[in-house]
Amino acid sequence: KDILDVDKDTDKYLSMIMLNTLLFLESPVPKNESKSYTLPNNEYSVNATLRWLEDVLKHSHNDELFMITGHVPSVVNTWETSLSIGWKDAYMKEYARIMAEYSDKIMVNFAGHFHTFRMS
């Protein structure tokens, strides 16, 4: 087996899906930051992305497994502030539903996006 626990002698294929999860944010920047970013109305883009993701997983071959990666994780306050900045609830719930429904096809889900780093 390799590092992702896939038998090397298997006939399974491993594919990667990369999502622009920055669009999934409730607010692109915390209110206490001086920077200001303007993002387009994302509801259509996010809903289309989630439909596309589910479609890819639903219609994939039985021998295909997926790694999914995105910029902002779905459940972490990456700004380390008292503000709750993360995905909009509706997007998070739909993403969680898709992940659960197709968990047999998803090997791993990676995300990054942290604004602070501390060494203990």
Residue pairs with C-beta under 8 A, 6 or more apart in sequence:
1 7
1 8
2 8
4 14
4 67
4 107
4 108
5 107
6 12
6 14
6 65
6 107
11 63
12 63
12 64
12 65
13 61
13 63
13 64
13 65
14 64
14 65
14 66
14 67
14 107
15 60
15 64
15 65
15 66
15 67
16 66
16 67
16 68
16 69
17 53
17 56
17 66
17 67
17 68
17 69
18 68
18 69
18 70
19 49
19 53
19 68
19 69
19 70
19 71
20 49
20 70
20 71
21 70
21 71
21 72
21 73
21 74
21 87
21 111
22 28
22 39
22 71
22 72
23 39
23 42
23 45
23 46
23 49
24 42
24 46
24 70
24 72
24 74
24 87
24 88
24 91
24 92
24 95
25 72
25 85
25 86
25 87
25 88
26 84
26 85
26 86
26 87
26 88
27 85
28 37
28 39
29 35
29 36
29 37
30 79
30 81
30 83
30 85
31 83
32 81
32 83
46 88
46 91
50 91
50 94
50 95
50 98
53 68
53 98
54 98
54 101
54 102
56 66
57 66
57 98
57 101
57 102
57 105
57 106
58 102
60 66
60 105
64 105
65 105
65 106
65 107
66 105
66 106
66 107
67 106
67 107
67 108
67 109
67 110
68 106
68 108
68 109
68 110
69 109
69 110
69 111
70 110
70 111
71 111
71 112
71 113
72 78
72 86
72 87
72 111
72 113
73 111
73 112
73 113
74 86
74 87
74 91
74 92
74 95
74 96
74 111
75 86
75 87
75 92
76 86
76 111
77 83
77 84
77 85
77 86
78 85
78 86
78 113
78 114
78 115
79 85
79 115
80 114
80 115
80 116
86 92
87 95
99 106
99 109
